[in-house]
Amino acid sequence: MSTPSAELVPLPAKRRVAQLVMLAFAIVIVMGAYANVGLAIDGRVPAGMLTYGLGLGGFMLAAYLVLAKFAPWADPLILPLVTLVNGLGLVMIYRLEQAKMGGASATNQLVWTGAGVVLFSVTLIVLRDHRALQRLTYTAGAVGLILLVSPLTPFLGKEINGARIWIGIGGASLQPAEFAKLALVVFFAGYLVAKRDVLALAGRRLLFIDLPRARDLGPVLITWGFSLAVLVVQKDLGSSLLIFGTFIAMLYIATQRTSWVLIGILLFVGGAILAGMIFSHVQDRFTVYLHPQDPALYDKVGGSFQLLQGLFAMGQGGVIGTGLGQGHPKLIPLAFSDFIFPATGEELGLTGLMALLMVYALIVERGLRTSIAARDPFSKLLAGGLSFILAWQVFIIVGGVTNLIPLTGLVTPFMSQGGSALLANWILIALLVRMSDSARKPPPQAIQDEGMTQVFQR
């Protein structure tokens, strides 16, 4: 006879079948969009459709098999949702490649997708217990810092488009900040688990807010100073905002104190204003943000041309879009990278963008659900931090291309062309899947009782 707890435990096989169906559905959507591009451009299905379909489908089937073997209790929605976004990014890059945009290559992006799936699989196979990362707290912090400052190394770092955030390895370029964010989230999670009781202590009360003690502001001020250093030295507003925002969010998750959020906002806004007053490249970003339609800025190098072209494209798309393959995304500089979101908005319209943002929201929601279900503080913080960093990055990108906030140079996760971001984000998903498996896996006795119940039912 089954126990009450066992009756609530679904067998992994049932969950995996549902996941496989959703994964196949995501591939079908991507291939339909791919065919639509070809039909709109020259009236026929693209010749390489079978190659792309088999390539993407084969990669995702491999990811599914590894997940089913090494994380059978994981959330069944995460992989299909990520597959859909990654696939739609491939479609848009292929569309831009057909428009003869220099630099756009769907084939390269498909290869990077395969490499990302390999890292996803390796992470799941090697990291059987994510809690082992807690023992590497300070090692992860050191690795994150080294990766962030590595572009400043002479003869190794490269400056591209005004930002020194790349390192050259042979003929290829790598953006180490994409991997640094993962290491720093591990460090933040381990550090905050150890120090959360101290950081949660209240000091003086101002109006309705309990302020933290002055002696506990050290970690926040150090992170703030480091994020400003990244902004000033590397001219990388995106990584600066990403690092500091993630730390403050995880600090709030650990302590549940709103005062930390308010202090974080005040520190970053104040620091950004100060940096803008002192350093010209920071001031230029804010000038373009505040006056994008100024004719003097439109044609200036690093001016508002790219921003306005993106806004014009989204305006042209309207509510339902011009249709895949029927817009003019080539007119947007770097439409395959930084500005793939406006390019997508032109052809899919506001409706398509809202659907895309809902997919991102669902991925984040599944990550936060994992954080809530986690059984130990480190897992809760790590899953919450990884989910937030994904949501925060999407907000920064969408806010930048819509002129809600200054442009930062970050790319849209899983969609934009580029190997560093794609590889790092697939590792991020692997960590979430691993923690989801641990959080959802029932106790051994419940699994045994459920198996016995199935035998008796037969």
DRENDO-1510 file (C-alpha; in Angstrom, 1 decimal, always signed):
<recs>
REC; n; res; u; v; w
REC; 1; MET; +0.0; +0.0; +0.0 .
REC; 2; SER; +1.3; +3.4; -0.9 .
REC; 3; THR; +2.0; +6.2; +1.6 .
REC; 4; PRO; +0.4; +9.7; +1.3 .
REC; 5; SER; +3.8; +11.1; +0.3 .
REC; 6; ALA; +4.4; +8.5; -2.3 .
REC; 7; GLU; +1.0; +9.3; -4.0 .
REC; 8; LEU; +2.3; +12.8; -4.8 .
REC; 9; VAL; +5.5; +11.5; -6.4 .
REC; 10; PRO; +5.3; +11.2; -10.2 .
REC; 11; LEU; +7.6; +8.6; -11.8 .
REC; 12; PRO; +10.5; +10.3; -13.8 .
REC; 13; ALA; +9.6; +8.4; -17.0 .
REC; 14; LYS; +6.2; +10.1; -17.2 .
REC; 15; ARG; +7.8; +13.5; -16.8 .
REC; 16; ARG; +10.5; +12.7; -19.4 .
REC; 17; VAL; +7.9; +11.7; -22.0 .
REC; 18; ALA; +6.1; +15.0; -21.6 .
REC; 19; GLN; +9.4; +16.8; -21.8 .
REC; 20; LEU; +10.3; +15.0; -25.1 .
REC; 21; VAL; +7.0; +16.0; -26.6 .
REC; 22; MET; +7.5; +19.7; -25.6 .
REC; 23; LEU; +11.0; +19.6; -27.0 .
REC; 24; ALA; +9.8; +18.2; -30.3 .
REC; 25; PHE; +7.1; +21.0; -30.4 .
REC; 26; ALA; +9.8; +23.6; -29.8 .
REC; 27; ILE; +11.9; +22.2; -32.7 .
REC; 28; VAL; +8.7; +22.2; -35.0 .
REC; 29; ILE; +8.1; +25.9; -34.2 .
REC; 30; VAL; +11.7; +26.8; -35.0 .
REC; 31; MET; +11.7; +24.9; -38.3 .
REC; 32; GLY; +8.4; +26.5; -39.2 .
REC; 33; ALA; +9.9; +29.9; -38.6 .
REC; 34; TYR; +13.0; +28.9; -40.6 .
REC; 35; ALA; +10.9; +27.8; -43.6 .
REC; 36; ASN; +8.8; +31.0; -43.3 .
REC; 37; VAL; +12.0; +33.1; -43.8 .
REC; 38; GLY; +12.9; +31.2; -47.0 .
REC; 39; LEU; +9.4; +31.4; -48.4 .
REC; 40; ALA; +9.3; +35.2; -47.7 .
REC; 41; ILE; +12.7; +35.9; -49.3 .
REC; 42; ASP; +12.6; +33.8; -52.5 .
REC; 43; GLY; +9.4; +31.8; -52.4 .
REC; 44; ARG; +10.9; +28.5; -51.5 .
REC; 45; VAL; +11.9; +26.5; -48.5 .
REC; 46; PRO; +15.6; +27.0; -47.6 .
REC; 47; ALA; +17.8; +24.3; -49.1 .
REC; 48; GLY; +19.6; +23.9; -45.7 .
REC; 49; MET; +16.5; +23.4; -43.7 .
REC; 50; LEU; +16.9; +19.7; -43.2 .
REC; 51; THR; +20.6; +20.2; -42.1 .
REC; 52; TYR; +19.6; +22.9; -39.6 .
REC; 53; GLY; +16.6; +20.9; -38.4 .
REC; 54; LEU; +18.6; +17.7; -37.9 .
REC; 55; GLY; +21.5; +19.6; -36.4 .
REC; 56; LEU; +19.4; +21.5; -33.8 .
REC; 57; GLY; +17.2; +18.5; -33.2 .
REC; 58; GLY; +20.2; +16.2; -32.7 .
REC; 59; PHE; +21.9; +18.5; -30.2 .
REC; 60; MET; +18.7; +18.9; -28.2 .
REC; 61; LEU; +18.0; +15.2; -28.3 .
REC; 62; ALA; +21.5; +14.6; -26.9 .
REC; 63; ALA; +20.9; +17.2; -24.1 .
REC; 64; TYR; +17.6; +15.4; -23.4 .
REC; 65; LEU; +19.2; +12.0; -23.1 .
REC; 66; VAL; +21.9; +13.3; -20.8 .
REC; 67; LEU; +19.3; +15.1; -18.7 .
REC; 68; ALA; +17.1; +11.9; -18.5 .
REC; 69; LYS; +20.0; +9.9; -17.4 .
REC; 70; PHE; +21.8; +12.2; -14.9 .
REC; 71; ALA; +18.9; +14.5; -13.7 .
REC; 72; PRO; +15.7; +12.5; -14.2 .
REC; 73; TRP; +13.7; +14.5; -11.6 .
REC; 74; ALA; +14.6; +17.9; -13.1 .
REC; 75; ASP; +12.0; +20.4; -14.2 .
REC; 76; PRO; +10.7; +19.2; -17.6 .
REC; 77; LEU; +10.0; +22.7; -18.9 .
REC; 78; ILE; +13.4; +24.3; -18.7 .
REC; 79; LEU; +15.1; +22.5; -21.7 .
REC; 80; PRO; +12.2; +23.0; -24.2 .
REC; 81; LEU; +11.9; +26.7; -23.3 .
REC; 82; VAL; +15.6; +27.3; -23.8 .
REC; 83; THR; +15.6; +25.3; -27.0 .
REC; 84; LEU; +12.8; +27.5; -28.4 .
REC; 85; VAL; +14.7; +30.7; -27.6 .
REC; 86; ASN; +18.0; +29.4; -28.9 .
REC; 87; GLY; +16.3; +28.1; -32.1 .
REC; 88; LEU; +14.5; +31.5; -32.7 .
REC; 89; GLY; +17.9; +33.2; -32.4 .
REC; 90; LEU; +19.3; +30.9; -35.1 .
REC; 91; VAL; +16.3; +31.8; -37.3 .
REC; 92; MET; +16.9; +35.5; -36.9 .
REC; 93; ILE; +20.7; +35.2; -37.5 .
REC; 94; TYR; +19.9; +33.1; -40.7 .
REC; 95; ARG; +17.5; +35.8; -41.8 .
REC; 96; LEU; +20.2; +38.5; -41.3 .
REC; 97; GLU; +22.7; +36.3; -43.1 .
REC; 98; GLN; +20.3; +36.1; -46.1 .
REC; 99; ALA; +20.1; +39.9; -46.0 .
REC; 100; LYS; +23.9; +39.9; -46.6 .
REC; 101; MET; +24.7; +41.5; -43.2 .
REC; 102; GLY; +28.4; +41.2; -42.6 .
REC; 103; GLY; +29.3; +39.1; -39.6 .
REC; 104; ALA; +26.0; +37.2; -39.4 .
REC; 105; SER; +26.5; +33.4; -39.6 .
REC; 106; ALA; +23.8; +30.9; -38.6 .
REC; 107; THR; +26.2; +28.0; -39.3 .
REC; 108; ASN; +28.7; +29.4; -36.7 .
REC; 109; GLN; +25.9; +29.9; -34.2 .
REC; 110; LEU; +24.7; +26.4; -34.7 .
REC; 111; VAL; +28.2; +25.1; -34.0 .
REC; 112; TRP; +28.4; +27.2; -30.9 .
REC; 113; THR; +25.0; +25.8; -29.9 .
REC; 114; GLY; +26.4; +22.3; -30.2 .
REC; 115; ALA; +29.4; +23.4; -28.0 .
REC; 116; GLY; +27.0; +24.8; -25.5 .
REC; 117; VAL; +25.1; +21.5; -25.3 .
REC; 118; VAL; +28.4; +19.7; -24.8 .
REC; 119; LEU; +29.1; +22.0; -21.8 .
REC; 120; PHE; +25.6; +21.5; -20.5 .
REC; 121; SER; +26.1; +17.7; -20.7 .
REC; 122; VAL; +29.5; +17.8; -19.1 .
REC; 123; THR; +28.3; +19.9; -16.2 .
REC; 124; LEU; +25.4; +17.5; -15.5 .
REC; 125; ILE; +27.7; +14.5; -15.7 .
REC; 126; VAL; +30.6; +15.9; -13.6 .
REC; 127; LEU; +28.6; +17.9; -11.1 .
REC; 128; ARG; +26.5; +15.2; -9.4 .
REC; 129; ASP; +26.0; +17.3; -6.3 .
REC; 130; HIS; +25.9; +21.1; -6.8 .
REC; 131; ARG; +26.4; +21.6; -3.0 .
REC; 132; ALA; +30.1; +20.8; -3.6 .
REC; 133; LEU; +30.4; +24.2; -5.1 .
REC; 134; GLN; +29.9; +25.7; -1.6 .
REC; 135; ARG; +33.4; +24.4; -0.6 .
REC; 136; LEU; +34.8; +26.4; -3.5 .
REC; 137; THR; +33.3; +29.7; -2.4 .
REC; 138; TYR; +36.5; +31.8; -2.3 .
REC; 139; THR; +38.1; +29.9; -5.1 .
REC; 140; ALA; +35.1; +30.8; -7.3 .
REC; 141; GLY; +35.4; +34.5; -6.2 .
REC; 142; ALA; +39.1; +34.5; -7.1 .
REC; 143; VAL; +38.4; +32.9; -10.5 .
REC; 144; GLY; +35.6; +35.4; -11.2 .
REC; 145; LEU; +37.8; +38.4; -10.4 .
REC; 146; ILE; +40.7; +37.0; -12.6 .
REC; 147; LEU; +38.3; +36.5; -15.5 .
REC; 148; LEU; +36.9; +40.0; -15.2 .
REC; 149; VAL; +40.3; +41.7; -15.2 .
REC; 150; SER; +41.9; +39.4; -17.7 .
REC; 151; PRO; +41.1; +41.8; -20.7 .
REC; 152; LEU; +43.4; +44.3; -19.1 .
REC; 153; THR; +46.4; +42.0; -19.5 .
REC; 154; PRO; +48.8; +43.4; -22.1 .
REC; 155; PHE; +49.0; +41.5; -25.4 .
REC; 156; LEU; +46.0; +39.4; -24.4 .
REC; 157; GLY; +43.2; +41.9; -24.0 .
REC; 158; LYS; +41.4; +43.4; -27.0 .
REC; 159; GLU; +39.4; +46.6; -27.3 .
REC; 160; ILE; +36.3; +46.2; -29.6 .
REC; 161; ASN; +33.8; +49.0; -30.2 .
REC; 162; GLY; +35.3; +51.1; -27.4 .
REC; 163; ALA; +35.1; +48.4; -24.6 .
REC; 164; ARG; +38.1; +46.4; -23.4 .
REC; 165; ILE; +36.2; +43.3; -22.5 .
REC; 166; TRP; +37.7; +40.7; -24.8 .
REC; 167; ILE; +40.8; +38.5; -24.9 .
REC; 168; GLY; +42.3; +37.1; -28.0 .
REC; 169; ILE; +43.1; +33.4; -28.3 .
REC; 170; GLY; +44.7; +32.7; -31.6 .
REC; 171; GLY; +42.3; +34.1; -34.2 .
REC; 172; ALA; +39.3; +33.9; -31.9 .
REC; 173; SER; +38.0; +36.3; -29.3 .
REC; 174; LEU; +36.5; +35.4; -25.9 .
REC; 175; GLN; +34.5; +37.5; -23.5 .
REC; 176; PRO; +35.6; +36.2; -20.0 .
REC; 177; ALA; +33.0; +38.4; -18.2 .
REC; 178; GLU; +30.3; +35.9; -19.4 .
REC; 179; PHE; +31.9; +33.1; -17.4 .
REC; 180; ALA; +32.9; +35.4; -14.5 .
REC; 181; LYS; +29.3; +36.1; -13.7 .
REC; 182; LEU; +28.7; +32.4; -13.0 .
REC; 183; ALA; +31.8; +32.2; -10.7 .
REC; 184; LEU; +30.8; +35.3; -8.9 .
REC; 185; VAL; +27.2; +34.0; -8.3 .
REC; 186; VAL; +28.7; +30.9; -6.7 .
REC; 187; PHE; +30.9; +33.1; -4.6 .
REC; 188; PHE; +28.0; +35.4; -3.6 .
REC; 189; ALA; +25.9; +32.4; -2.6 .
REC; 190; GLY; +28.6; +30.8; -0.5 .
REC; 191; TYR; +29.6; +34.1; +1.2 .
REC; 192; LEU; +26.0; +35.2; +2.0 .
REC; 193; VAL; +25.1; +31.8; +3.5 .
REC; 194; ALA; +28.1; +32.2; +5.9 .
REC; 195; LYS; +27.4; +35.8; +6.7 .
REC; 196; ARG; +23.6; +36.2; +6.4 .
REC; 197; ASP; +22.9; +36.3; +10.1 .
REC; 198; VAL; +25.3; +39.2; +10.6 .
REC; 199; LEU; +24.1; +41.0; +7.5 .
REC; 200; ALA; +20.5; +40.6; +8.7 .
REC; 201; LEU; +21.1; +42.5; +11.9 .
REC; 202; ALA; +19.4; +45.9; +12.0 .
REC; 203; GLY; +21.0; +49.2; +13.1 .
REC; 204; ARG; +19.1; +52.5; +13.3 .
REC; 205; ARG; +15.6; +52.9; +12.0 .
REC; 206; LEU; +15.0; +55.7; +9.4 .
REC; 207; LEU; +11.3; +56.4; +8.8 .
REC; 208; PHE; +9.9; +52.9; +8.2 .
REC; 209; ILE; +13.2; +51.2; +7.2 .
REC; 210; ASP; +15.6; +49.3; +9.5 .
REC; 211; LEU; +19.0; +50.3; +8.2 .
REC; 212; PRO; +21.9; +47.8; +8.5 .
REC; 213; ARG; +24.7; +48.4; +10.8 .
REC; 214; ALA; +27.5; +50.6; +9.5 .
REC; 215; ARG; +30.1; +47.9; +10.1 .
REC; 216; ASP; +28.2; +45.5; +7.8 .
REC; 217; LEU; +28.4; +47.8; +4.8 .
REC; 218; GLY; +31.9; +46.6; +3.9 .
REC; 219; PRO; +30.9; +43.8; +1.4 .
REC; 220; VAL; +28.4; +46.1; -0.3 .
REC; 221; LEU; +30.9; +49.0; -0.6 .
REC; 222; ILE; +33.6; +46.6; -1.9 .
REC; 223; THR; +31.3; +45.2; -4.6 .
REC; 224; TRP; +30.1; +48.7; -5.4 .
REC; 225; GLY; +33.7; +49.9; -5.8 .
REC; 226; PHE; +34.7; +46.9; -7.9 .
REC; 227; SER; +31.6; +47.3; -10.2 .
REC; 228; LEU; +32.5; +51.0; -10.7 .
REC; 229; ALA; +36.1; +50.0; -11.5 .
REC; 230; VAL; +34.8; +47.7; -14.2 .
REC; 231; LEU; +32.7; +50.5; -15.6 .
REC; 232; VAL; +35.5; +53.0; -15.6 .
REC; 233; VAL; +38.5; +51.0; -16.6 .
REC; 234; GLN; +37.0; +48.5; -19.1 .
REC; 235; LYS; +34.2; +50.8; -20.3 .
REC; 236; ASP; +31.7; +48.0; -19.6 .
REC; 237; LEU; +28.5; +49.4; -18.2 .
REC; 238; GLY; +26.7; +46.1; -18.8 .
REC; 239; SER; +28.9; +43.9; -16.6 .
REC; 240; SER; +29.1; +46.6; -14.0 .
REC; 241; LEU; +25.4; +46.8; -13.7 .
REC; 242; LEU; +25.0; +43.0; -13.9 .
REC; 243; ILE; +27.5; +42.3; -11.1 .
REC; 244; PHE; +26.3; +44.8; -8.6 .
REC; 245; GLY; +22.6; +44.3; -9.3 .
REC; 246; THR; +23.0; +40.5; -8.8 .
REC; 247; PHE; +24.8; +40.9; -5.5 .
REC; 248; ILE; +22.2; +43.3; -4.1 .
REC; 249; ALA; +19.4; +40.9; -5.2 .
REC; 250; MET; +21.1; +37.9; -3.6 .
REC; 251; LEU; +21.7; +40.0; -0.5 .
REC; 252; TYR; +18.0; +40.7; -0.3 .
REC; 253; ILE; +17.1; +37.0; -0.8 .
REC; 254; ALA; +19.5; +36.1; +2.1 .
REC; 255; THR; +18.4; +38.7; +4.6 .
REC; 256; GLN; +14.9; +39.8; +3.5 .
REC; 257; ARG; +15.8; +43.4; +4.2 .
REC; 258; THR; +14.5; +46.1; +1.8 .
REC; 259; SER; +17.1; +48.5; +3.1 .
REC; 260; TRP; +19.8; +46.7; +1.3 .
REC; 261; VAL; +18.0; +47.2; -2.0 .
REC; 262; LEU; +17.5; +50.9; -1.4 .
REC; 263; ILE; +21.2; +51.3; -0.4 .
REC; 264; GLY; +22.3; +49.4; -3.5 .
REC; 265; ILE; +20.2; +51.6; -5.8 .
REC; 266; LEU; +21.5; +54.8; -4.2 .
REC; 267; LEU; +25.1; +53.6; -4.4 .
REC; 268; PHE; +24.9; +52.6; -8.0 .
REC; 269; VAL; +23.0; +55.7; -9.2 .
REC; 270; GLY; +25.3; +57.9; -7.3 .
REC; 271; GLY; +28.4; +56.1; -8.6 .
REC; 272; ALA; +27.2; +56.2; -12.2 .
REC; 273; ILE; +26.5; +60.0; -11.9 .
REC; 274; LEU; +30.0; +60.5; -10.4 .
REC; 275; ALA; +31.7; +58.4; -13.1 .
REC; 276; GLY; +29.7; +60.3; -15.8 .
REC; 277; MET; +31.0; +63.7; -14.4 .
REC; 278; ILE; +34.6; +62.5; -14.4 .
REC; 279; PHE; +35.0; +60.1; -17.3 .
REC; 280; SER; +34.1; +61.2; -20.9 .
REC; 281; HIS; +33.1; +57.7; -22.2 .
REC; 282; VAL; +30.6; +57.3; -19.4 .
REC; 283; GLN; +29.3; +60.8; -20.0 .
REC; 284; ASP; +28.8; +60.0; -23.7 .
REC; 285; ARG; +26.6; +57.0; -22.9 .
REC; 286; PHE; +24.3; +59.2; -20.7 .
REC; 287; THR; +24.3; +62.0; -23.3 .
REC; 288; VAL; +23.1; +59.6; -26.0 .
REC; 289; TYR; +20.5; +58.2; -23.6 .
REC; 290; LEU; +19.1; +61.6; -22.6 .
REC; 291; HIS; +19.2; +63.2; -26.1 .
REC; 292; PRO; +18.9; +60.4; -28.7 .
REC; 293; GLN; +17.3; +62.6; -31.3 .
REC; 294; ASP; +19.9; +65.3; -31.2 .
REC; 295; PRO; +21.2; +65.7; -34.8 .
REC; 296; ALA; +24.7; +66.3; -33.5 .
REC; 297; LEU; +24.7; +62.9; -31.8 .
REC; 298; TYR; +23.0; +60.9; -34.6 .
REC; 299; ASP; +26.0; +60.7; -36.9 .
REC; 300; LYS; +28.7; +60.8; -34.2 .
REC; 301; VAL; +30.8; +57.7; -33.7 .
REC; 302; GLY; +29.2; +55.9; -30.8 .
REC; 303; GLY; +26.2; +58.2; -31.1 .
REC; 304; SER; +22.5; +57.5; -31.3 .
REC; 305; PHE; +22.3; +56.1; -34.9 .
REC; 306; GLN; +22.1; +52.5; -33.8 .
REC; 307; LEU; +19.6; +53.2; -31.0 .
REC; 308; LEU; +17.3; +55.2; -33.2 .
REC; 309; GLN; +17.5; +52.6; -36.0 .
REC; 310; GLY; +16.4; +50.0; -33.6 .
REC; 311; LEU; +13.5; +52.2; -32.4 .
REC; 312; PHE; +12.5; +52.9; -36.0 .
REC; 313; ALA; +12.5; +49.1; -36.7 .
REC; 314; MET; +10.2; +48.3; -33.7 .
REC; 315; GLY; +7.9; +51.1; -34.7 .
REC; 316; GLN; +7.8; +49.8; -38.3 .
REC; 317; GLY; +6.9; +46.3; -36.9 .
REC; 318; GLY; +3.9; +47.7; -35.0 .
REC; 319; VAL; +1.6; +45.2; -33.3 .
REC; 320; ILE; +1.9; +42.1; -35.5 .
REC; 321; GLY; +5.2; +42.8; -37.4 .
REC; 322; THR; +6.1; +42.9; -41.0 .
REC; 323; GLY; +6.5; +39.1; -41.1 .
REC; 324; LEU; +9.6; +37.0; -41.0 .
REC; 325; GLY; +11.9; +37.8; -44.0 .
REC; 326; GLN; +9.9; +40.9; -44.9 .
REC; 327; GLY; +11.5; +43.6; -42.9 .
REC; 328; HIS; +14.7; +45.6; -43.2 .
REC; 329; PRO; +16.8; +44.4; -40.2 .
REC; 330; LYS; +20.0; +45.0; -42.1 .
REC; 331; LEU; +19.6; +48.7; -41.5 .
REC; 332; ILE; +20.2; +48.1; -37.8 .
REC; 333; PRO; +24.0; +48.0; -36.9 .
REC; 334; LEU; +24.9; +44.7; -35.1 .
REC; 335; ALA; +21.4; +43.4; -35.6 .
REC; 336; PHE; +22.8; +39.8; -35.2 .
REC; 337; SER; +24.4; +40.6; -31.8 .
REC; 338; ASP; +23.6; +43.6; -29.5 .
REC; 339; PHE; +20.4; +44.6; -31.4 .
REC; 340; ILE; +18.8; +41.3; -32.3 .
REC; 341; PHE; +15.8; +42.2; -30.1 .
REC; 342; PRO; +14.7; +45.2; -32.2 .
REC; 343; ALA; +15.4; +43.2; -35.4 .
REC; 344; THR; +13.0; +40.5; -34.1 .
REC; 345; GLY; +10.5; +43.2; -33.1 .
REC; 346; GLU; +10.4; +44.5; -36.6 .
REC; 347; GLU; +9.4; +41.2; -38.2 .
REC; 348; LEU; +7.4; +39.7; -35.3 .
REC; 349; GLY; +5.9; +42.9; -33.9 .
REC; 350; LEU; +4.9; +43.7; -30.4 .
REC; 351; THR; +3.0; +40.4; -30.2 .
REC; 352; GLY; +6.1; +38.4; -31.0 .
REC; 353; LEU; +8.2; +40.3; -28.6 .
REC; 354; MET; +5.7; +39.8; -25.8 .
REC; 355; ALA; +5.6; +36.1; -26.5 .
REC; 356; LEU; +9.4; +36.0; -26.5 .
REC; 357; LEU; +9.6; +37.8; -23.1 .
REC; 358; MET; +7.0; +35.4; -21.7 .
REC; 359; VAL; +9.3; +32.5; -22.7 .
REC; 360; TYR; +12.1; +34.2; -20.8 .
REC; 361; ALA; +9.8; +34.8; -17.9 .
REC; 362; LEU; +8.8; +31.2; -17.8 .
REC; 363; ILE; +12.5; +30.1; -17.7 .
REC; 364; VAL; +13.1; +32.5; -14.8 .
REC; 365; GLU; +10.0; +31.4; -13.0 .
REC; 366; ARG; +11.1; +27.7; -13.2 .
REC; 367; GLY; +14.5; +28.8; -11.8 .
REC; 368; LEU; +12.8; +30.7; -8.9 .
REC; 369; ARG; +10.5; +27.7; -8.3 .
REC; 370; THR; +13.7; +25.6; -7.9 .
REC; 371; SER; +15.0; +28.2; -5.4 .
REC; 372; ILE; +11.9; +28.0; -3.3 .
REC; 373; ALA; +11.8; +24.2; -3.4 .
REC; 374; ALA; +15.5; +23.8; -2.5 .
REC; 375; ARG; +16.3; +22.1; +0.8 .
REC; 376; ASP; +19.4; +24.0; +1.9 .
REC; 377; PRO; +20.3; +27.8; +2.0 .
REC; 378; PHE; +23.2; +27.6; -0.5 .
REC; 379; SER; +20.9; +26.0; -3.1 .
REC; 380; LYS; +18.2; +28.6; -2.5 .
REC; 381; LEU; +20.7; +31.4; -3.0 .
REC; 382; LEU; +22.5; +29.9; -5.9 .
REC; 383; ALA; +19.3; +29.1; -7.8 .
REC; 384; GLY; +17.8; +32.5; -7.0 .
REC; 385; GLY; +21.0; +34.3; -8.1 .
REC; 386; LEU; +21.2; +32.4; -11.4 .
REC; 387; SER; +17.6; +33.0; -12.1 .
REC; 388; PHE; +17.9; +36.7; -11.3 .
REC; 389; ILE; +21.0; +37.2; -13.4 .
REC; 390; LEU; +19.1; +35.8; -16.4 .
REC; 391; ALA; +16.1; +38.1; -15.8 .
REC; 392; TRP; +18.3; +41.1; -15.0 .
REC; 393; GLN; +20.3; +40.6; -18.2 .
REC; 394; VAL; +17.1; +40.5; -20.3 .
REC; 395; PHE; +15.8; +43.7; -18.5 .
REC; 396; ILE; +19.1; +45.5; -19.1 .
REC; 397; ILE; +19.1; +44.6; -22.8 .
REC; 398; VAL; +15.4; +45.4; -23.5 .
REC; 399; GLY; +15.7; +48.6; -21.4 .
REC; 400; GLY; +18.7; +49.7; -23.4 .
REC; 401; VAL; +17.3; +49.1; -26.9 .
REC; 402; THR; +14.0; +50.8; -26.0 .
REC; 403; ASN; +15.9; +53.8; -24.4 .
REC; 404; LEU; +14.5; +53.1; -20.9 .
REC; 405; ILE; +18.1; +52.9; -19.6 .
REC; 406; PRO; +21.5; +53.7; -21.3 .
REC; 407; LEU; +22.8; +51.1; -23.7 .
REC; 408; THR; +25.1; +48.6; -22.0 .
REC; 409; GLY; +26.5; +46.4; -24.7 .
REC; 410; LEU; +25.1; +43.1; -23.3 .
REC; 411; VAL; +23.6; +40.6; -25.6 .
REC; 412; THR; +20.2; +38.8; -25.5 .
REC; 413; PRO; +20.7; +35.4; -23.8 .
REC; 414; PHE; +20.6; +32.4; -26.2 .
REC; 415; MET; +19.5; +34.6; -29.2 .
REC; 416; SER; +22.4; +36.9; -30.0 .
REC; 417; GLN; +25.3; +35.6; -32.1 .
REC; 418; GLY; +28.4; +34.9; -30.0 .
REC; 419; GLY; +30.1; +31.9; -28.5 .
REC; 420; SER; +31.1; +33.3; -25.0 .
REC; 421; ALA; +27.6; +34.2; -24.0 .
REC; 422; LEU; +26.0; +31.1; -25.4 .
REC; 423; LEU; +28.4; +28.8; -23.7 .
REC; 424; ALA; +28.1; +30.5; -20.4 .
REC; 425; ASN; +24.3; +30.5; -20.5 .
REC; 426; TRP; +24.1; +26.8; -21.3 .
REC; 427; ILE; +26.3; +26.2; -18.2 .
REC; 428; LEU; +23.9; +28.4; -16.2 .
REC; 429; ILE; +21.0; +26.3; -17.4 .
REC; 430; ALA; +22.8; +23.1; -16.5 .
REC; 431; LEU; +23.3; +24.4; -12.9 .
REC; 432; LEU; +19.6; +25.2; -12.7 .
REC; 433; VAL; +18.7; +21.7; -14.0 .
REC; 434; ARG; +21.0; +20.1; -11.5 .
REC; 435; MET; +19.5; +22.0; -8.6 .
REC; 436; SER; +16.0; +21.4; -9.9 .
REC; 437; ASP; +16.7; +17.6; -9.9 .
REC; 438; SER; +17.9; +17.8; -6.3 .
REC; 439; ALA; +15.0; +19.9; -5.1 .
REC; 440; ARG; +12.3; +17.7; -6.8 .
REC; 441; LYS; +13.8; +14.3; -6.1 .
REC; 442; PRO; +11.7; +12.8; -3.3 .
REC; 443; PRO; +13.3; +11.0; -0.3 .
REC; 444; PRO; +14.5; +7.4; -1.0 .
REC; 445; GLN; +11.6; +5.9; +0.9 .
REC; 446; ALA; +9.0; +7.7; -1.1 .
REC; 447; ILE; +10.6; +6.5; -4.4 .
REC; 448; GLN; +10.7; +2.9; -3.1 .
REC; 449; ASP; +7.0; +3.1; -2.0 .
REC; 450; GLU; +6.0; +4.6; -5.4 .
REC; 451; GLY; +7.8; +1.8; -7.2 .
REC; 452; MET; +6.1; -0.9; -5.1 .
REC; 453; THR; +2.7; +0.8; -5.8 .
REC; 454; GLN; +3.3; +0.6; -9.5 .
REC; 455; VAL; +4.2; -3.1; -9.2 .
REC; 456; PHE; +1.0; -3.8; -7.3 .
REC; 457; GLN; -1.1; -1.9; -9.8 .
REC; 458; ARG; +0.2; -4.1; -12.6 .
</recs>
